[in-house]
Amino acid sequence: MFDEVDFRMFRGTIKPWEELFREAAEFASTLRPEELIGISHSEDSNDGVVAVWYWAHRDEGQDPERDR
């Protein structure tokens, strides 16, 4: 098993910011405190993105895209 930085992205041009942040917070709440690195956000032309950055624990050879 090894650790690597991973992220989960919440994005939407139609969803309000409150919904994007709520979804990100719900996901972040499933992580242990030591796994959470941080939460960032960005906006460009009304396209909002919230990213939750965290330490992922993977077995060697496991596909990181499988868990998204």
C-alpha positions as CSV (number, residue, x, y, z in Angstrom):
1,M,0.0,0.0,0.0
2,F,1.2,3.5,-0.7
3,D,0.0,7.1,-0.4
4,E,-0.5,9.5,-3.2
5,V,-2.3,12.8,-3.6
6,D,-5.7,12.5,-5.2
7,F,-8.7,14.8,-5.7
8,R,-12.4,14.8,-6.2
9,M,-13.8,17.6,-8.4
10,F,-17.3,19.1,-8.1
11,R,-18.2,21.3,-11.1
12,G,-21.2,23.0,-12.4
13,T,-22.3,25.9,-14.5
14,I,-25.9,25.5,-13.5
15,K,-25.5,24.5,-9.8
16,P,-25.3,27.3,-7.3
17,W,-22.1,27.7,-5.3
18,E,-23.9,26.5,-2.1
19,E,-24.6,23.2,-3.8
20,L,-21.1,22.7,-5.0
21,F,-19.7,23.5,-1.6
22,R,-22.2,21.2,0.1
23,E,-21.3,18.3,-2.2
24,A,-17.6,18.9,-1.5
25,A,-18.2,19.1,2.2
26,E,-20.2,15.9,2.3
27,F,-17.4,14.1,0.5
28,A,-14.7,15.7,2.7
29,S,-16.6,14.5,5.7
30,T,-16.2,10.9,4.6
31,L,-12.4,11.3,4.9
32,R,-10.4,10.9,8.1
33,P,-8.9,14.2,9.3
34,E,-5.4,13.1,8.5
35,E,-6.4,12.2,4.9
36,L,-7.8,15.7,4.0
37,I,-5.2,18.0,2.5
38,G,-7.5,20.9,1.6
39,I,-10.4,22.3,-0.4
40,S,-10.0,24.8,-3.2
41,H,-12.3,26.6,-5.6
42,S,-12.2,28.5,-8.8
43,E,-14.6,30.2,-11.2
44,D,-14.3,31.2,-14.9
45,S,-17.1,32.5,-17.0
46,N,-19.7,31.2,-14.5
47,D,-18.2,27.7,-14.5
48,G,-17.6,26.9,-10.8
49,V,-15.1,24.2,-9.6
50,V,-14.5,23.0,-6.1
51,A,-11.8,20.4,-5.5
52,V,-11.2,18.3,-2.4
53,W,-7.5,17.3,-2.2
54,Y,-6.7,14.2,-0.1
55,W,-4.2,11.4,0.6
56,A,-5.3,8.2,-1.1
57,H,-4.2,4.8,0.1
58,R,-3.7,2.5,-2.8
59,D,-2.5,-1.0,-3.2
60,E,0.3,-1.4,-5.7
61,G,-1.2,-1.9,-9.2
62,Q,-4.6,-0.5,-8.3
63,D,-6.1,1.9,-10.9
64,P,-6.6,5.3,-9.3
65,E,-9.4,6.2,-11.8
66,R,-11.5,3.3,-10.6
67,D,-12.3,5.0,-7.3
68,R,-13.7,8.2,-8.8
